[in-house]
Amino acid sequence: MGSTSLKKTNRLEKIKNFVSWFEIPAIQFEQSVAFYNHIYGILMETTTHGDYAMAYFPADKGIGGAIVCGPGSVPSETGPLIYLNGGSDLNNVLQRVEEAGGRIIMPKTFINKEAGHFAIFIDSEGNKLALHSNH
């Protein structure tokens, strides 16, 4: 008969960040890029590869992402919720959401002293996203 003790096999690597890249789908690509450029005060670099267009969030370090337009890129209010960095005070970004064509569905909300604040919004394409800040 076999042993009932557990054998130690390959240990799993401890992962520091569980998100390595994100993509926000868009149908009206230029409108979506303009929305995020406006709320963050940035200028996204865009590229086109065949049927796909991408606009990249500027990220020197850490987690990057893009607006993606092409086959299979369908905006949605359902599914996983991505928390975007709201900076030191997420209200600085959140206050631009409606003037850029989005809709705030949960204003800046306190989580706790350690976790900070969050807010939830619908972007100009109909995607539900969140903002997070430590303060």
C-alpha positions in Angstrom: 0.0 0.0 0.0 1.1 3.5 -0.7 2.0 6.2 1.9 -0.7 8.7 2.9 1.9 11.4 3.5 2.1 14.3 1.1 5.2 14.5 -1.0 6.7 17.9 -1.6 7.0 18.4 -5.3 7.7 21.5 -7.3 6.9 24.5 -5.1 4.9 27.3 -6.7 6.6 30.6 -7.2 5.4 33.3 -4.9 3.9 35.9 -7.2 4.1 39.6 -6.1 1.6 41.1 -8.6 -1.3 39.1 -10.0 -2.0 41.3 -12.9 0.7 41.6 -15.6 -1.2 43.3 -18.4 -4.8 44.5 -19.0 -6.7 45.3 -22.1 -9.9 47.4 -22.3 -12.0 46.6 -25.3 -13.4 49.3 -27.6 -15.5 49.6 -30.7 -15.2 53.3 -31.3 -11.4 53.3 -30.8 -10.7 57.0 -31.2 -13.5 57.9 -28.8 -12.2 55.5 -26.2 -8.6 56.7 -26.5 -9.8 60.3 -26.2 -11.8 59.3 -23.0 -8.7 57.9 -21.2 -6.4 60.7 -22.5 -8.8 63.2 -21.0 -9.4 61.6 -17.6 -5.7 60.9 -17.0 -4.3 64.0 -18.9 -2.1 61.7 -21.0 -1.4 61.1 -24.7 -1.5 57.4 -25.5 0.7 55.9 -28.2 -1.4 54.0 -30.8 -0.5 51.2 -33.2 -2.4 49.2 -35.8 -1.7 45.5 -36.6 -4.0 44.2 -39.3 -7.6 44.3 -37.9 -6.4 45.3 -34.4 -5.7 48.8 -33.1 -4.1 49.4 -29.7 -3.5 52.5 -27.6 -1.0 52.0 -24.7 -1.2 53.5 -21.2 2.2 55.0 -20.6 3.9 52.8 -17.9 7.7 53.1 -17.2 7.5 50.5 -14.4 4.8 48.2 -13.1 1.7 47.0 -14.9 0.8 48.2 -18.3 -2.2 48.0 -20.4 -4.0 49.1 -23.6 -7.2 50.1 -25.2 -7.9 47.4 -27.9 -10.1 47.5 -30.9 -10.7 44.5 -33.3 -12.4 41.2 -33.6 -13.5 39.8 -30.2 -13.0 43.1 -28.4 -16.4 43.8 -27.1 -17.1 46.4 -24.3 -19.1 45.1 -21.4 -20.5 46.1 -18.0 -20.2 42.5 -16.8 -17.3 40.2 -16.2 -14.0 40.9 -14.4 -13.6 44.4 -12.8 -10.2 46.1 -13.4 -9.0 48.6 -10.8 -7.0 51.3 -12.4 -4.6 53.4 -10.4 -6.3 56.6 -9.3 -3.0 58.3 -8.1 -2.7 59.9 -4.7 -6.4 61.0 -4.8 -8.7 59.2 -7.2 -11.0 62.2 -7.3 -8.5 63.9 -9.6 -9.3 61.3 -12.3 -12.9 60.6 -11.3 -14.0 64.2 -11.7 -13.1 64.0 -15.5 -15.1 60.8 -16.2 -18.5 62.4 -17.0 -17.1 65.3 -19.0 -15.2 62.7 -21.1 -18.4 60.8 -21.9 -18.4 58.3 -19.0 -20.7 57.7 -16.1 -19.9 57.4 -12.4 -21.8 54.5 -10.7 -20.1 54.6 -7.3 -18.4 57.7 -6.1 -15.1 57.8 -4.1 -15.8 55.3 -1.3 -13.7 54.6 1.8 -12.6 51.0 2.2 -10.4 51.3 5.4 -7.3 53.0 6.6 -4.9 50.5 5.1 -6.7 49.9 1.7 -7.7 53.5 1.0 -10.6 54.4 -1.4 -12.2 53.2 -4.6 -14.8 54.3 -7.1 -16.6 52.6 -10.0 -17.4 54.1 -13.4 -18.6 53.2 -16.9 -16.3 54.4 -19.7 -17.3 56.0 -23.0 -17.5 52.5 -24.5 -19.7 50.9 -21.8 -16.9 49.1 -19.9 -17.3 49.0 -16.1 -14.0 49.8 -14.4 -12.8 51.0 -11.0 -10.3 53.4 -9.6 -8.2 52.9 -6.5 -6.1 55.2 -4.4 -4.4 54.7 -1.0 -5.6 58.0 0.3 
